[in-house]
Amino acid sequence: MRILESERLILKPIEPEDLPYLMEQRWDADLTDYIIHNPISSYNQQKWYEKICQNGDVALSIFYKEKEGEKPVLLGAVGLYDINWRHQRATWKTLRIPKQYQGLGLAYEASKMLIEYGFYTLNLNKITSDIFPDNEGIIRVLAKLGFTEEGRLKDHYFHQGQFKDVVIYSLLRKDYKKQ
Ligand SMILES: CC(C)(COP(=O)(O)OP(=O)(O)OC[C@H]1O[C@@H](n2cnc3c(N)ncnc32)[C@H](O)[C@@H]1OP(=O)(O)O)[C@@H](O)C(=O)NCCC(=O)NCCS
């Protein structure tokens, strides 16, 4: 097995061939209730990709080994962004699991793999995430990993016709319980 591979999942750096699928996912109304995205063109998707490569963000495609002997299915992406090496922290974001694959524990598993990579390979001390307070799914995923609420920014985003608070969740390496 490779680094960032489990029985079910492979996480690996986003490749140019993953971009058309990831761009389509950004347009998927079912997945954007709690994620702010402007409609994005392939030109802008390419620019985003170049930026994350230059920034050194750990932006990974998630592949699911759905059927033995078949090519793993690209589900989406997840990443550690805005890595600050001096303060040893990063922001976890952009996880989306398509509707037909939800409820299988894949978001939890992918996040766990990435967070352990962040703490034990990249030597991060703290991982944070900004979450809409009504996004029960992702709050449950983060809570299972040990993230706790650190603070709330009021009316911080304008999303789907209203101003919304955002809650900052965080996890320190010393508080992470490796399972
Ligand atoms: C949120 C999301 C990533 C969850 O993906 P998933 O693969 O279905 O989640 P998992 O199967 O790993 O679930 C992990 C836990 O969260 C719970 N959970 C998942 N979605 C839930 C929901 N909508 N409401 C309540 N609990 C939920 C599961 O029951 C499970 O808890 P358990 O182990 O105690 O039973 C997925 O619904 C999604 O892509 N949503 C749209 C995009 C989004 O909002 N992303 C987050 C913003 S960065």
The ligand as an SDF file (V2000), in Angstrom:
LIG
                    3D

 48 50  0  0  0  0  0  0  0  0999 V2000
  -20.5980   16.3020    4.3930 C   0  0  0  0  0  0  0  0  0  0  0  0
  -20.1680   15.1230    3.5260 C   0  0  0  0  0  0  0  0  0  0  0  0
  -18.7280   15.3490    3.0630 C   0  0  0  0  0  0  0  0  0  0  0  0
  -20.3070   13.8230    4.3430 C   0  0  0  0  0  0  0  0  0  0  0  0
  -19.8610   12.7520    3.5220 O   0  0  0  0  0  0  0  0  0  0  0  0
  -20.1630   11.2120    3.8740 P   0  0  0  0  0  0  0  0  0  0  0  0
  -19.1450   10.3990    3.1540 O   0  0  0  0  0  0  0  0  0  0  0  0
  -21.5800   10.9160    3.6550 O   0  0  0  0  0  0  0  0  0  0  0  0
  -19.8700   11.1790    5.4560 O   0  0  0  0  0  0  0  0  0  0  0  0
  -19.5050    9.8410    6.2920 P   0  0  0  0  0  0  0  0  0  0  0  0
  -20.2410    8.7050    5.6810 O   0  0  0  0  0  0  0  0  0  0  0  0
  -18.0260    9.7230    6.4170 O   0  0  0  0  0  0  0  0  0  0  0  0
  -20.1500   10.1850    7.6930 O   0  0  0  0  0  0  0  0  0  0  0  0
  -19.4030   10.3470    8.8710 C   0  0  0  0  0  0  0  0  0  0  0  0
  -20.3620   10.5990   10.0260 C   0  0  0  0  0  0  0  0  0  0  0  0
  -21.1160   11.7880    9.7720 O   0  0  0  0  0  0  0  0  0  0  0  0
  -22.5240   11.4930    9.8020 C   0  0  0  0  0  0  0  0  0  0  0  0
  -23.1690   12.2850    8.7490 N   0  0  0  0  0  0  0  0  0  0  0  0
  -22.8220   12.3770    7.4350 C   0  0  0  0  0  0  0  0  0  0  0  0
  -23.6640   13.2120    6.7870 N   0  0  0  0  0  0  0  0  0  0  0  0
  -24.5680   13.6330    7.7270 C   0  0  0  0  0  0  0  0  0  0  0  0
  -25.6860   14.5300    7.6930 C   0  0  0  0  0  0  0  0  0  0  0  0
  -26.0550   15.1520    6.5620 N   0  0  0  0  0  0  0  0  0  0  0  0
  -26.3530   14.7710    8.8480 N   0  0  0  0  0  0  0  0  0  0  0  0
  -25.9920   14.1810   10.0070 C   0  0  0  0  0  0  0  0  0  0  0  0
  -24.9270   13.3210   10.1090 N   0  0  0  0  0  0  0  0  0  0  0  0
  -24.2360   13.0620    8.9870 C   0  0  0  0  0  0  0  0  0  0  0  0
  -22.6080   10.0060    9.4940 C   0  0  0  0  0  0  0  0  0  0  0  0
  -23.8010    9.4400    9.9910 O   0  0  0  0  0  0  0  0  0  0  0  0
  -21.3740    9.5000   10.2090 C   0  0  0  0  0  0  0  0  0  0  0  0
  -21.6140    9.4620   11.6010 O   0  0  0  0  0  0  0  0  0  0  0  0
  -21.6030    8.0470   12.4010 P   0  0  0  0  0  0  0  0  0  0  0  0
  -20.2820    7.4020   12.0660 O   0  0  0  0  0  0  0  0  0  0  0  0
  -21.7510    8.4480   13.8040 O   0  0  0  0  0  0  0  0  0  0  0  0
  -22.7630    7.2900   11.8230 O   0  0  0  0  0  0  0  0  0  0  0  0
  -21.0910   15.0120    2.2740 C   0  0  0  0  0  0  0  0  0  0  0  0
  -22.4330   14.9820    2.7140 O   0  0  0  0  0  0  0  0  0  0  0  0
  -20.9180   16.1570    1.2850 C   0  0  0  0  0  0  0  0  0  0  0  0
  -20.0900   16.0890    0.3760 O   0  0  0  0  0  0  0  0  0  0  0  0
  -21.7130   17.2320    1.4700 N   0  0  0  0  0  0  0  0  0  0  0  0
  -21.7030   18.3540    0.5330 C   0  0  0  0  0  0  0  0  0  0  0  0
  -20.4260   19.1410    0.5390 C   0  0  0  0  0  0  0  0  0  0  0  0
  -20.0880   19.7360    1.8910 C   0  0  0  0  0  0  0  0  0  0  0  0
  -20.9220   20.3110    2.5560 O   0  0  0  0  0  0  0  0  0  0  0  0
  -18.8100   19.6040    2.2720 N   0  0  0  0  0  0  0  0  0  0  0  0
  -18.3230   20.1490    3.5050 C   0  0  0  0  0  0  0  0  0  0  0  0
  -17.8750   21.5290    3.4260 C   0  0  0  0  0  0  0  0  0  0  0  0
  -16.1140   21.6260    3.3360 S   0  0  0  0  0  0  0  0  0  0  0  0
  1  2  1  0
  2  3  1  0
  2  4  1  0
  2 36  1  0
  4  5  1  0
  5  6  1  0
  6  7  2  0
  6  8  1  0
  6  9  1  0
  9 10  1  0
 10 11  2  0
 10 12  1  0
 10 13  1  0
 13 14  1  0
 14 15  1  0
 15 16  1  0
 15 30  1  0
 16 17  1  0
 17 18  1  0
 17 28  1  0
 18 19  1  0
 18 27  1  0
 19 20  2  0
 20 21  1  0
 21 22  1  0
 21 27  2  0
 22 23  1  0
 22 24  2  0
 24 25  1  0
 25 26  2  0
 26 27  1  0
 28 29  1  0
 28 30  1  0
 30 31  1  0
 31 32  1  0
 32 33  2  0
 32 34  1  0
 32 35  1  0
 36 37  1  0
 36 38  1  0
 38 39  2  0
 38 40  1  0
 40 41  1  0
 41 42  1  0
 42 43  1  0
 43 44  2  0
 43 45  1  0
 45 46  1  0
 46 47  1  0
 47 48  1  0
M  END
$$$$
